[in-house]
Amino acid sequence: MRQASREGVAGWFIGQDLGASGSFNPEVSQKIFRLKGRGHGEWLHKNVKVSIEKIKKSVAASTDYGSFSVVLRRLGDTDNKIEILERFDSCTLDPTSPNFVARKIGDKFTSWDATNRILKTYGEYPNMSKFIYVEMNADVEAGATDPLLLPFGYFGPPRFRTLLNISQSAPNSSSFVGGPCSGSVNVGATKRPVFLVAQNNQGLQAITGALGFPSVRLRVSASDGGLSDPTKAYFGMQTTRLTSSTRADASVGDVHRLLYTDFPDDPTGAGKHPSAYPGVDAYAYVFSMNDISASAAGQYSYQSGSRRGDGTHVGAVADSTLLDAGYDSFTAPFWGGFDGWNIKLPDPLYNAGIASNATNTNAYEFYTYKRAIDTVADPEAVDMNLLTAPGLTHDGLTGHMVDVCEERADALAVIDLASVYIPRAEAYKSSKSDRIGTTPTAAATALKNRQIDSSYGCTFYPWVQTRDEPSGQLLWIPPSVAMLGVLASSQAKTDVWFAPAGFNRGGLTDGAAGIPVTGVTERLTSKNRDTLYESNINPIASFPSSGIVVFGQKTLQERQSALDRINVRRLVIYLKKQISILSTQILFEQNVQATWNRFKSLIEPFLTNVKTRFGITDYRLILDESTTTPDLIDQNILYAKIMIKPARAIEFIAIDFVIASTGASFDD
């Protein structure tokens, strides 16, 4: 709860050793690039790994740059059965090549500017991957490194440092106990005491030991897992349960979680044991293909230090020999992603948590929603015509949604009301009836007291029930979810200016929401519906013979006008957007009569078409000296006035029945 969300990263990929083998140290190898997640948080390191494969040295006389492939794989796959999510082939480190790895994958990312409250985009190349973008080493990107370099290894994830020389004297009691020992572990800037327990059949004894934190196993031999072709082995991280196993270890992702709050996403710059991160190894290991050696029998295996010939290690083969033999692939993990949630809660963004921190932007619940709404506030950054946050009922935040849409003037906010239904994630209720937290009258009164008065918002009542297709489970969902489907299907069937309500376009039982709707949390009477509609809450009614239907289309505007209806507000939004697009064709043209006539020739056919399709009943476009005056011309302004009469929807039908006598004539 004290750490913002952050993306998972893959440690720096490093180049092969181009120097003397006796002085090889992978920790000082040239960093080439690394990969960072694109909005996936913890999911990335728990579900994805990256393989570098098809590493090839250049055979062309025109360039010394070789090539390689970057492959995103499912974390739970094995080298015996590979599951590919994405792949990028024929990548190169040549910054002038169209196959430059940053160009192939993309290197753009966004960052929130808290001062100007906008998202800023950085980078040169558009992102081609759904999951990652590339961060290049500056020297490699500038073409200042040796063109012979190829990705040949990587820096492993960080881990807590091994604690040695732990001891504890034997306690006096013979019961099962635990106590602090003489060692401690540094977590961040804080020392955490280590507690150990000891018991055997003879009673408690003095103990000594060491506390080591795990890292994922690396592939030792190309023959691990019984591959029929050992050249298909990926060295580096191995995600199987045992070296001989062909089954994936489901716990691998947990090893690569973020260690503690504010831990950097690139801890490799100050060595393995930097003083800035007490108790933490900046990287658990550094893997390099240069440490792969071949036995006399032609079997290839990895052992750290092989290239230097440390101890009894067999000297590693040359990188060209290794690649020519077909061993050209390795795998690396992602690590350090974080969602920014309190994992102890079933719904980290539950409304009750927001309510207790209603004005505190340091509370992640409030700040997450607030920033999400602010990111779509700029109409030039995000093109949209609807805004909703299903299940969000906090008055301040739903009000902010309406304000943002009104400021944009080109979108409608669909908001949910508080306590209409209280799901399990919000609170424990001993009875299902207690989950209905309000009444139509109370909901109407609460909305009136908010005094929103805006045609850029609307709301519906009550919640509806749907069926989750994969599992068949019945779920209660906010009405905003169903209404997104209704608004979309209504527009698809007819046009945006037709009312998204009634049996023709608002029949939820008939599939208007795009999802099956099987029930409502509360069956509304005619009086309930009237109470809600008078307060600008659109009822969702359930009829025994006709099913469930959206039975209203009011906006949150309190005063009566054409804009107090959803279809008219969406009509005006549509007209403004389309006319704005058409107007760009005369922008920066001469402000003269000929340009005025051209503007009319663009707009009038469009308005005529809308009239033909029953969006408006009449219109008038005025653009002459009365609107664009000489003073406005001097200010470089063309001013046109468009008046429209929107077509109104039928919401009430009045019919008179007259009982006539047998001899009466209807002609009279």
C-alpha positions as CSV (number, residue, x, y, z in Angstrom):
1,M,0.0,0.0,0.0
2,R,3.0,2.3,0.1
3,Q,4.3,1.4,-3.3
4,A,2.9,2.7,-6.6
5,S,2.3,0.3,-9.4
6,R,5.3,-0.5,-11.5
7,E,6.2,-2.5,-14.6
8,G,8.1,-5.8,-14.6
9,V,11.5,-5.7,-16.3
10,A,13.9,-8.1,-17.8
11,G,17.5,-7.5,-16.6
12,W,20.1,-6.0,-19.0
13,F,21.0,-8.3,-21.8
14,I,24.8,-8.4,-22.2
15,G,27.1,-9.0,-25.2
16,Q,29.6,-11.8,-25.6
17,D,33.2,-11.5,-24.4
18,L,35.4,-10.0,-27.0
19,G,38.6,-10.1,-24.9
20,A,40.9,-12.6,-23.4
21,S,39.2,-15.5,-21.8
22,G,41.3,-15.5,-18.6
23,S,40.1,-12.1,-17.6
24,F,36.4,-12.7,-18.4
25,N,34.0,-11.2,-15.9
26,P,30.3,-11.3,-17.0
27,E,29.5,-8.6,-14.4
28,V,31.3,-6.0,-16.4
29,S,30.1,-7.2,-19.9
30,Q,28.7,-4.6,-22.2
31,K,25.0,-3.9,-21.5
32,I,23.0,-3.9,-24.7
33,F,19.3,-3.5,-24.0
34,R,16.5,-4.5,-21.6
35,L,12.8,-5.0,-21.9
36,K,10.1,-3.3,-19.8
37,G,6.4,-4.0,-19.4
38,R,3.5,-2.0,-20.9
39,G,0.8,-1.7,-18.2
40,H,0.8,-5.3,-16.9
41,G,2.2,-4.9,-13.4
42,E,2.7,-8.2,-11.6
43,W,1.1,-10.2,-14.4
44,L,4.1,-9.9,-16.6
45,H,6.7,-11.6,-14.3
46,K,4.1,-14.2,-13.2
47,N,3.1,-15.2,-16.7
48,V,5.8,-14.3,-19.3
49,K,9.5,-15.0,-19.9
50,V,11.7,-13.9,-22.7
51,S,14.0,-16.0,-24.9
52,I,16.8,-14.8,-27.2
53,E,17.2,-17.3,-30.0
54,K,18.6,-17.8,-33.5
55,I,21.7,-15.8,-32.5
56,K,23.8,-15.4,-35.7
57,K,27.1,-13.6,-36.5
58,S,27.1,-11.6,-39.7
59,V,28.1,-13.4,-42.8
60,A,27.7,-10.4,-45.1
61,A,30.6,-8.3,-46.2
62,S,28.5,-5.1,-45.9
63,T,28.0,-5.2,-42.1
64,D,29.5,-6.7,-39.0
65,Y,26.2,-6.7,-37.1
66,G,24.7,-10.1,-36.5
67,S,21.0,-11.0,-35.9
68,F,18.8,-12.6,-33.3
69,S,15.2,-13.2,-32.4
70,V,13.3,-12.0,-29.3
71,V,10.6,-14.4,-28.3
72,L,8.0,-13.8,-25.5
73,R,7.0,-17.2,-24.1
74,R,4.4,-18.3,-21.5
75,L,6.2,-18.7,-18.2
76,G,4.6,-22.1,-17.6
77,D,5.9,-23.7,-20.8
78,T,9.0,-25.8,-21.1
79,D,11.7,-26.2,-23.8
80,N,10.0,-29.6,-24.7
81,K,6.7,-27.8,-25.4
82,I,7.1,-24.1,-26.2
83,E,4.2,-21.6,-26.0
84,I,4.9,-18.4,-27.9
85,L,3.1,-15.2,-27.1
86,E,5.0,-12.9,-29.5
87,R,8.2,-13.1,-31.5
88,F,10.4,-10.6,-33.3
89,D,12.8,-12.2,-35.8
90,S,15.9,-10.9,-37.6
91,C,16.6,-8.2,-35.0
92,T,19.9,-6.4,-35.1
93,L,21.8,-3.9,-32.9
94,D,22.5,-1.7,-36.0
95,P,20.7,1.6,-35.2
96,T,20.6,2.4,-38.9
97,S,18.9,-0.8,-39.9
98,P,15.1,-1.3,-40.3
99,N,15.6,-4.4,-38.2
100,F,17.1,-2.5,-35.3
101,V,15.7,-4.2,-32.2
102,A,14.2,-1.0,-30.8
103,R,12.5,-0.3,-34.1
104,K,11.2,-3.9,-34.5
105,I,9.7,-4.0,-31.0
106,G,9.2,-0.3,-30.1
107,D,10.6,1.9,-27.4
108,K,7.8,4.3,-26.6
109,F,6.4,4.7,-23.1
110,T,4.2,7.1,-21.2
111,S,4.8,8.9,-18.0
112,W,2.3,10.9,-15.9
113,D,3.1,14.6,-15.6
114,A,1.6,15.4,-12.1
115,T,2.1,19.1,-12.6
116,N,0.2,19.5,-15.9
117,R,-1.9,16.4,-15.2
118,I,-1.4,14.8,-18.6
119,L,0.3,11.6,-19.9
120,K,3.5,12.4,-21.8
121,T,4.9,10.0,-24.4
122,Y,8.6,9.4,-24.8
123,G,10.7,7.3,-27.3
124,E,11.2,7.2,-31.0
125,Y,9.7,4.0,-32.4
126,P,6.0,2.9,-32.1
127,N,5.3,-0.1,-30.0
128,M,4.8,-3.3,-32.0
129,S,4.5,-5.5,-28.9
130,K,1.4,-5.8,-26.7
131,F,3.5,-6.7,-23.6
132,I,6.9,-4.9,-23.7
133,Y,9.0,-2.0,-25.0
134,V,12.8,-1.8,-25.4
135,E,15.2,0.4,-23.4
136,M,18.5,0.6,-25.3
137,N,21.9,1.2,-23.8
138,A,22.8,4.7,-24.9
139,D,26.1,3.7,-26.4
140,V,24.5,0.8,-28.4
141,E,21.8,3.2,-29.6
142,A,24.4,5.7,-30.8
143,G,26.3,3.0,-32.7
144,A,29.3,3.6,-30.4
145,T,29.9,-0.1,-29.4
146,D,31.5,-2.9,-31.3
147,P,29.2,-4.1,-34.1
148,L,30.3,-7.7,-33.4
149,L,28.3,-7.6,-30.2
150,L,25.3,-9.9,-29.9
151,P,23.0,-10.6,-26.9
152,F,24.8,-13.5,-25.1
153,G,23.5,-13.4,-21.5
154,Y,21.7,-11.2,-19.0
155,F,21.8,-9.8,-15.4
156,G,19.6,-11.9,-13.2
157,P,16.9,-10.5,-10.8
158,P,17.9,-9.2,-7.4
159,R,17.4,-11.2,-4.2
160,F,18.0,-10.9,-0.5
161,R,21.5,-11.5,0.5
162,T,22.5,-14.8,2.1
163,L,22.8,-14.5,5.8
164,L,25.7,-16.5,7.3
165,N,26.8,-17.6,10.8
166,I,23.4,-17.7,12.4
167,S,23.5,-19.2,15.8
168,Q,21.1,-19.7,18.8
169,S,21.9,-21.2,22.2
170,A,19.7,-24.0,23.6
171,P,16.7,-22.6,25.6
172,N,15.9,-23.9,29.0
173,S,12.4,-24.9,28.2
174,S,11.7,-28.2,26.5
175,S,8.5,-26.9,24.8
176,F,8.4,-26.0,21.2
177,V,9.7,-22.4,21.0
178,G,11.3,-19.9,18.7
179,G,13.5,-17.0,19.4
180,P,15.7,-14.3,17.9
181,C,19.1,-15.4,16.9
182,S,22.3,-13.5,16.6
183,G,21.9,-12.8,12.9
184,S,19.7,-10.4,11.2
185,V,18.5,-9.6,7.6
186,N,18.5,-6.1,6.2
187,V,15.3,-5.2,4.4
188,G,15.6,-1.8,2.8
189,A,17.2,0.4,5.5
190,T,15.8,-1.7,8.4
191,K,17.3,-4.7,10.2
192,R,14.8,-7.5,10.6
193,P,15.6,-10.1,13.3
194,V,15.6,-13.7,12.2
195,F,13.6,-16.2,14.3
196,L,14.5,-19.8,14.3
197,V,13.0,-22.9,16.0
198,A,14.6,-26.2,16.8
199,Q,13.2,-29.4,18.2
200,N,14.1,-33.1,18.1
201,N,13.3,-36.2,20.0
202,Q,16.0,-35.3,22.5
203,G,14.7,-31.8,23.3
204,L,15.8,-28.4,22.0
205,Q,19.4,-28.0,21.1
206,A,21.7,-25.2,20.2
207,I,21.7,-24.5,16.4
208,T,23.8,-22.8,13.8
209,G,23.1,-22.3,10.2
210,A,22.7,-19.9,7.3
211,L,19.7,-18.3,5.7
212,G,19.7,-18.2,2.0
213,F,17.0,-16.8,-0.3
214,P,16.2,-18.6,-3.5
215,S,16.8,-17.8,-7.1
216,V,15.4,-19.8,-10.1
217,R,17.6,-22.6,-11.3
218,L,19.7,-22.2,-14.5
219,R,19.9,-24.9,-17.1
220,V,23.1,-26.9,-16.5
221,S,23.1,-29.4,-19.4
222,A,21.6,-29.3,-22.9
223,S,20.3,-32.8,-22.1
224,D,18.1,-31.7,-19.2
225,G,14.5,-32.7,-19.7
226,G,15.3,-35.4,-22.2
227,L,15.2,-33.2,-25.4
228,S,15.4,-35.3,-28.5
229,D,17.6,-32.6,-30.1
230,P,19.9,-31.0,-27.5
231,T,20.4,-28.0,-29.7
232,K,16.8,-27.0,-29.0
233,A,17.8,-26.4,-25.4
234,Y,17.5,-22.9,-24.0
235,F,20.2,-22.2,-21.5
236,G,19.7,-19.6,-18.8
237,M,16.6,-19.7,-16.6
238,Q,15.0,-23.1,-16.3
239,T,11.4,-23.2,-15.1
240,T,10.8,-27.0,-14.8
241,R,10.4,-28.6,-11.3
242,L,13.6,-30.6,-11.6
243,T,16.5,-30.6,-14.0
244,S,15.2,-33.9,-15.4
245,S,11.5,-32.8,-15.3
246,T,9.3,-31.8,-18.2
247,R,6.7,-30.2,-16.0
248,A,6.7,-26.5,-15.2
249,D,7.2,-25.2,-11.7
250,A,4.2,-22.9,-10.9
251,S,6.0,-21.1,-8.1
252,V,8.7,-19.5,-10.4
253,G,6.9,-16.2,-10.7
254,D,6.8,-15.7,-6.9
255,V,10.6,-15.7,-6.7
256,H,10.7,-12.6,-8.9
257,R,8.4,-10.3,-6.9
258,L,9.3,-6.8,-5.9
259,L,11.6,-7.1,-2.9
260,Y,10.5,-4.0,-1.0
261,T,9.0,-0.5,-1.4
262,D,10.9,1.9,-3.8
263,F,13.4,-0.8,-4.9
264,P,14.9,0.5,-8.2
265,D,14.1,-1.1,-11.4
266,D,17.7,-1.1,-12.4
267,P,19.9,-1.9,-9.4
268,T,22.9,-3.1,-11.5
269,G,24.8,0.1,-11.7
270,A,26.7,0.0,-8.4
271,G,27.9,-3.6,-8.3
272,K,26.4,-6.8,-6.8
273,H,26.4,-5.6,-3.2
274,P,25.7,-1.8,-3.3
275,S,25.6,0.0,0.0
276,A,22.4,1.7,-1.2
277,Y,20.5,-1.6,-0.9
278,P,21.6,-3.1,2.4
279,G,20.8,-6.8,2.7
280,V,20.2,-7.2,-1.0
281,D,22.2,-8.5,-3.9
282,A,21.6,-6.3,-6.9
283,Y,21.5,-9.4,-9.0
284,A,21.4,-13.0,-8.0
285,Y,23.7,-14.1,-10.8
286,V,24.9,-13.0,-14.3
287,F,24.4,-15.6,-17.0
288,S,26.5,-15.7,-20.1
289,M,26.6,-18.2,-22.9
290,N,30.4,-17.7,-22.8
291,D,30.4,-20.0,-19.8
292,I,29.0,-22.9,-21.8
293,S,31.6,-25.7,-22.4
294,A,31.7,-28.9,-24.4
295,S,32.9,-32.2,-23.1
296,A,35.0,-34.7,-25.0
297,A,31.8,-36.6,-25.8
298,G,30.3,-33.5,-27.4
299,Q,27.8,-32.7,-24.6
300,Y,27.3,-29.0,-23.8
301,S,26.8,-27.7,-20.3
302,Y,26.8,-24.4,-18.4
303,Q,29.0,-23.7,-15.4
304,S,29.8,-20.2,-14.1
305,G,33.5,-19.4,-14.5
306,S,34.1,-21.9,-17.3
307,R,35.4,-19.3,-19.7
308,R,38.1,-18.2,-17.2
309,G,38.9,-21.9,-16.5
310,D,38.3,-21.5,-12.8
311,G,39.3,-24.4,-10.7
312,T,38.4,-27.7,-12.3
313,H,36.1,-26.1,-14.9
314,V,36.6,-27.1,-18.4
315,G,37.4,-24.1,-20.6
316,A,34.4,-22.8,-22.5
317,V,34.2,-23.1,-26.3
318,A,34.5,-20.0,-28.5
319,D,31.3,-18.2,-29.2
320,S,31.5,-18.9,-32.9
321,T,32.0,-22.6,-32.2
322,L,29.0,-22.6,-29.8
323,L,26.7,-20.9,-32.4
324,D,27.9,-23.1,-35.2
325,A,27.1,-26.1,-33.1
326,G,23.5,-24.9,-32.9
327,Y,23.5,-23.7,-29.3
328,D,22.1,-20.2,-29.9
329,S,19.3,-19.7,-27.4
330,F,18.8,-18.7,-23.8
331,T,15.9,-17.6,-21.6
332,A,15.6,-14.8,-19.1
333,P,12.9,-13.8,-16.5
334,F,11.0,-10.7,-15.9
335,W,10.9,-9.4,-12.3
336,G,9.7,-6.6,-10.1
337,G,6.2,-5.9,-11.3
338,F,3.7,-4.6,-8.8
339,D,0.0,-3.8,-9.1
340,G,-0.1,-1.2,-6.4
341,W,-2.9,-3.0,-4.6
342,N,-3.5,-4.1,-1.0
343,I,-3.5,-7.8,-1.7
344,K,-5.4,-8.6,1.6
345,L,-8.6,-7.2,0.1
346,P,-10.9,-9.1,-2.3
347,D,-11.4,-5.8,-4.2
348,P,-8.5,-3.4,-3.6
349,L,-10.6,-0.5,-5.0
350,Y,-13.7,-1.1,-2.9
351,N,-15.9,1.9,-2.4
352,A,-15.9,1.7,1.4
353,G,-12.1,2.1,1.4
354,I,-12.4,5.1,-0.8
355,A,-15.0,6.8,1.4
356,S,-12.8,6.8,4.4
357,N,-10.1,8.7,2.4
358,A,-12.4,10.9,0.3
359,T,-10.0,13.8,-0.2
360,N,-6.6,12.1,0.5
361,T,-4.8,11.6,-2.8
362,N,-2.1,9.6,-0.8
363,A,-4.8,6.9,-0.4
364,Y,-4.2,4.6,-3.4
365,E,-7.9,3.8,-3.9
366,F,-8.9,7.4,-4.4
367,Y,-5.8,8.4,-6.3
368,T,-6.0,5.5,-8.7
369,Y,-9.5,6.4,-9.8
370,K,-8.8,10.1,-9.8
371,R,-5.7,9.8,-12.0
372,A,-7.4,7.3,-14.3
373,I,-10.2,9.9,-14.9
374,D,-7.7,12.7,-15.3
375,T,-5.8,10.8,-18.0
376,V,-8.8,10.9,-20.3
377,A,-9.6,14.6,-19.6
378,D,-7.8,15.9,-22.7
379,P,-10.0,15.4,-25.8
380,E,-6.9,15.7,-28.1
381,A,-5.2,12.8,-26.3
382,V,-8.1,10.4,-26.0
383,D,-11.0,10.2,-28.5
384,M,-14.1,8.9,-26.8
385,N,-17.8,9.6,-26.5
386,L,-18.6,7.5,-23.3
387,L,-17.0,7.4,-19.9
388,T,-17.7,4.9,-17.1
389,A,-16.1,3.2,-14.2
390,P,-18.4,0.2,-13.4
391,G,-19.0,-0.3,-9.7
392,L,-17.5,3.0,-8.7
393,T,-20.1,4.8,-6.5
394,H,-18.0,7.4,-4.6
395,D,-19.9,10.7,-5.0
396,G,-16.7,12.8,-5.4
397,L,-15.3,10.6,-8.1
398,T,-18.5,9.9,-10.1
399,G,-19.1,13.7,-9.9
400,H,-15.6,14.2,-11.2
401,M,-16.4,11.9,-14.2
402,V,-19.3,14.1,-15.1
403,D,-17.2,17.3,-14.7
404,V,-14.5,15.8,-17.0
405,C,-17.1,15.0,-19.7
406,E,-18.7,18.4,-19.4
407,E,-15.3,20.1,-19.7
408,R,-14.5,17.9,-22.8
409,A,-18.0,18.6,-24.1
410,D,-17.8,15.5,-26.3
411,A,-18.6,12.6,-24.0
412,L,-21.3,11.2,-21.8
413,A,-20.5,9.8,-18.3
414,V,-22.5,6.7,-17.2
415,I,-22.2,6.6,-13.4
416,D,-23.4,4.1,-10.8
417,L,-25.2,5.1,-7.6
418,A,-24.2,4.1,-4.1
419,S,-25.6,1.2,-2.1
420,V,-28.0,0.0,-4.8
421,Y,-26.4,-3.4,-4.3
422,I,-23.6,-4.2,-2.0
423,P,-21.4,-7.0,-3.4
424,R,-19.3,-9.3,-1.3
425,A,-16.1,-7.4,-2.0
426,E,-17.6,-4.3,-0.3
427,A,-18.8,-5.8,3.0
428,Y,-20.0,-9.0,4.8
429,K,-23.7,-9.4,5.0
430,S,-25.4,-12.1,6.9
431,S,-28.4,-12.1,4.7
432,K,-28.7,-11.6,0.9
433,S,-31.6,-9.2,1.5
434,D,-29.1,-7.0,3.4
435,R,-27.2,-6.5,0.2
436,I,-29.9,-4.2,-1.1
437,G,-28.6,-1.1,0.6
438,T,-31.1,1.5,-0.5
439,T,-34.6,2.1,-1.9
440,P,-35.8,3.9,-5.0
441,T,-37.0,6.8,-2.9
442,A,-33.8,7.0,-0.9
443,A,-31.7,6.8,-4.1
444,A,-33.8,9.5,-5.7
445,T,-33.4,11.8,-2.7
446,A,-29.6,11.2,-2.5
447,L,-29.2,12.1,-6.2
448,K,-31.3,15.3,-5.8
449,N,-29.2,16.4,-2.9
450,R,-26.0,16.1,-5.0
451,Q,-27.4,18.8,-7.4
452,I,-25.3,17.6,-10.3
453,D,-27.4,19.3,-13.0
454,S,-25.4,18.3,-16.1
455,S,-26.5,16.9,-19.5
456,Y,-23.1,15.1,-19.7
457,G,-24.0,12.4,-17.2
458,C,-26.7,9.8,-16.7
459,T,-27.4,6.9,-14.3
460,F,-29.5,3.8,-14.0
461,Y,-31.2,1.7,-11.3
462,P,-30.9,-1.2,-10.2
463,W,-28.1,-3.7,-10.7
464,V,-28.7,-6.6,-13.1
465,Q,-27.7,-10.3,-13.1
466,T,-25.7,-11.9,-15.9
467,R,-24.2,-15.2,-16.6
468,D,-20.5,-15.7,-17.0
469,E,-20.3,-17.7,-20.2
470,P,-17.0,-19.7,-19.5
471,S,-18.1,-20.9,-16.0
472,G,-21.8,-20.6,-16.2
473,Q,-21.8,-18.7,-12.9
474,L,-24.5,-16.1,-12.2
475,L,-23.1,-12.6,-11.3
476,W,-24.5,-9.3,-10.2
477,I,-23.1,-6.4,-12.2
478,P,-23.6,-2.6,-12.1
479,P,-26.1,-1.2,-14.6
480,S,-23.3,0.8,-16.3
481,V,-21.9,-2.5,-17.6
482,A,-25.2,-3.4,-19.3
483,M,-25.7,0.2,-20.5
484,L,-22.4,0.2,-22.4
485,G,-23.8,-2.7,-24.4
486,V,-27.2,-1.1,-24.9
487,L,-25.7,2.2,-26.1
488,A,-23.4,0.4,-28.5
489,S,-26.1,-1.9,-29.9
490,S,-28.6,0.9,-30.2
491,Q,-26.2,2.9,-32.3
492,A,-25.4,-0.2,-34.4
493,K,-29.1,-0.9,-35.1
494,T,-30.1,2.6,-35.8
495,D,-28.1,5.7,-35.1
496,V,-26.6,7.5,-32.1
497,W,-29.6,9.9,-31.8
498,F,-32.2,7.1,-31.2
499,A,-33.1,6.6,-27.6
500,P,-31.2,3.6,-26.0
501,A,-34.3,2.5,-24.2
502,G,-37.6,0.7,-24.7
503,F,-38.4,-2.8,-26.1
504,N,-36.8,-2.2,-29.6
505,R,-33.4,-1.0,-28.4
506,G,-33.3,-1.4,-24.6
507,G,-34.6,-5.0,-24.2
508,L,-32.0,-6.5,-22.0
509,T,-33.7,-9.9,-22.0
510,D,-33.5,-9.8,-25.8
511,G,-29.7,-9.3,-25.8
512,A,-29.5,-5.5,-26.1
513,A,-26.6,-5.3,-23.6
514,G,-24.5,-7.8,-25.6
515,I,-24.4,-10.1,-22.6
516,P,-27.2,-12.3,-21.2
517,V,-29.2,-10.4,-18.5
518,T,-31.3,-12.8,-16.4
519,G,-32.5,-10.7,-13.5
520,V,-32.5,-7.5,-11.5
521,T,-31.7,-6.9,-7.8
522,E,-35.0,-5.2,-7.3
523,R,-38.3,-5.4,-9.2
524,L,-39.6,-1.9,-9.6
525,T,-43.3,-1.0,-9.4
526,S,-44.8,1.7,-11.6
527,K,-44.6,4.1,-8.6
528,N,-40.9,3.3,-8.1
529,R,-40.2,4.0,-11.8
530,D,-42.0,7.3,-11.6
531,T,-40.0,8.3,-8.5
532,L,-36.7,7.4,-10.1
533,Y,-37.5,9.1,-13.4
534,E,-38.6,12.3,-11.8
535,S,-35.2,12.5,-10.2
536,N,-33.3,11.8,-13.4
537,I,-32.6,8.1,-12.6
538,N,-33.4,5.8,-15.5
539,P,-35.2,2.7,-14.2
540,I,-34.5,-0.8,-15.5
541,A,-37.8,-2.5,-15.3
542,S,-38.8,-6.2,-15.2
543,F,-42.1,-7.2,-16.7
544,P,-43.5,-10.7,-16.4
545,S,-44.4,-11.0,-20.0
546,S,-41.9,-8.8,-21.7
547,G,-38.7,-9.3,-19.8
548,I,-36.1,-6.8,-18.5
549,V,-36.0,-3.5,-20.3
550,V,-34.3,-0.1,-20.0
551,F,-37.3,2.2,-19.3
552,G,-35.8,5.7,-19.4
553,Q,-33.2,7.9,-21.1
554,K,-32.8,11.0,-19.0
555,T,-29.5,12.8,-18.4
556,L,-28.7,14.4,-15.1
557,Q,-29.7,17.8,-16.2
558,E,-32.3,19.2,-13.7
559,R,-33.9,22.0,-15.9
560,Q,-36.1,20.9,-18.7
561,S,-34.7,21.2,-22.2
562,A,-34.0,19.0,-25.2
563,L,-30.6,18.2,-23.6
564,D,-32.2,16.4,-20.6
565,R,-32.5,13.3,-22.8
566,I,-29.6,11.0,-23.7
567,N,-30.4,10.7,-27.4
568,V,-30.3,14.5,-27.9
569,R,-27.1,14.9,-25.9
570,R,-25.5,12.1,-27.9
571,L,-26.8,13.7,-31.1
572,V,-25.2,17.1,-30.3
573,I,-21.9,15.4,-29.3
574,Y,-22.0,13.6,-32.7
575,L,-22.8,16.7,-34.6
576,K,-20.1,18.8,-32.9
577,K,-17.4,16.1,-33.5
578,Q,-18.3,15.5,-37.2
579,I,-18.6,19.2,-38.0
580,S,-15.3,19.9,-36.2
581,I,-13.6,17.2,-38.4
582,L,-15.1,18.7,-41.6
583,S,-14.1,22.2,-40.5
584,T,-10.4,21.3,-40.5
585,Q,-10.6,21.3,-44.3
586,I,-10.8,25.1,-44.4
587,L,-8.5,25.8,-41.4
588,F,-5.8,28.3,-42.4
589,E,-7.6,29.1,-45.7
590,Q,-8.4,32.7,-46.6
591,N,-11.3,34.2,-44.6
592,V,-13.3,35.3,-47.6
593,Q,-16.7,34.6,-49.2
594,A,-15.4,31.8,-51.3
595,T,-14.1,29.9,-48.2
596,W,-17.5,30.6,-46.5
597,N,-19.3,29.0,-49.4
598,R,-16.9,26.0,-49.3
599,F,-17.7,25.6,-45.6
600,K,-21.4,25.6,-46.3
601,S,-20.9,23.0,-49.1
602,L,-19.2,20.7,-46.5
603,I,-21.7,21.2,-43.6
604,E,-25.1,21.4,-45.3
605,P,-25.1,18.0,-47.0
606,F,-24.0,16.5,-43.7
607,L,-26.9,18.1,-41.8
608,T,-29.3,17.1,-44.6
609,N,-28.2,13.5,-44.3
610,V,-28.8,13.6,-40.5
611,K,-32.3,15.1,-41.1
612,T,-33.1,12.3,-43.6
613,R,-32.1,9.7,-40.9
614,F,-34.4,11.3,-38.3
615,G,-31.8,12.9,-36.2
616,I,-33.1,16.4,-36.6
617,T,-36.4,17.8,-37.9
618,D,-34.9,21.0,-39.3
619,Y,-31.7,23.1,-39.3
620,R,-30.3,26.4,-40.4
621,L,-26.7,27.3,-41.1
622,I,-25.8,31.0,-41.0
623,L,-22.4,32.2,-42.2
624,D,-22.3,35.7,-43.6
625,E,-21.3,39.2,-42.6
626,S,-23.7,39.1,-39.7
627,T,-21.8,36.3,-38.0
628,T,-18.3,36.7,-39.3
629,T,-17.9,40.5,-38.8
630,P,-14.9,42.6,-40.0
631,D,-13.7,42.6,-36.4
632,L,-13.7,38.8,-36.2
633,I,-11.9,38.6,-39.6
634,D,-9.2,40.9,-38.1
635,Q,-8.9,38.3,-35.3
636,N,-8.6,35.5,-37.8
637,I,-11.9,34.0,-36.8
638,L,-14.6,32.4,-39.0
639,Y,-17.9,32.4,-37.0
640,A,-20.8,30.2,-38.2
641,K,-24.0,29.6,-36.4
642,I,-25.9,26.3,-36.7
643,M,-29.4,26.0,-35.3
644,I,-31.0,22.6,-35.1
645,K,-34.3,21.1,-34.0
646,P,-33.6,17.7,-32.6
647,A,-36.1,14.9,-33.2
648,R,-37.7,13.9,-29.9
649,A,-38.3,10.4,-28.7
650,I,-41.7,9.2,-27.7
651,E,-41.7,8.4,-23.9
652,F,-45.4,8.6,-23.2
653,I,-48.4,7.5,-25.3
654,A,-51.8,9.0,-24.6
655,I,-54.9,7.4,-26.1
656,D,-58.5,8.3,-25.6
657,F,-61.2,5.7,-25.9
658,V,-64.7,6.8,-26.5
659,I,-67.6,4.4,-26.0
660,A,-70.3,5.1,-28.6
661,S,-73.9,3.9,-28.7
662,T,-74.9,1.3,-31.3
663,G,-76.6,3.9,-33.6
664,A,-73.9,6.5,-33.5
665,S,-72.0,7.4,-36.6
666,F,-68.2,7.7,-36.5
667,D,-68.4,10.2,-39.3
668,D,-70.1,12.6,-36.9
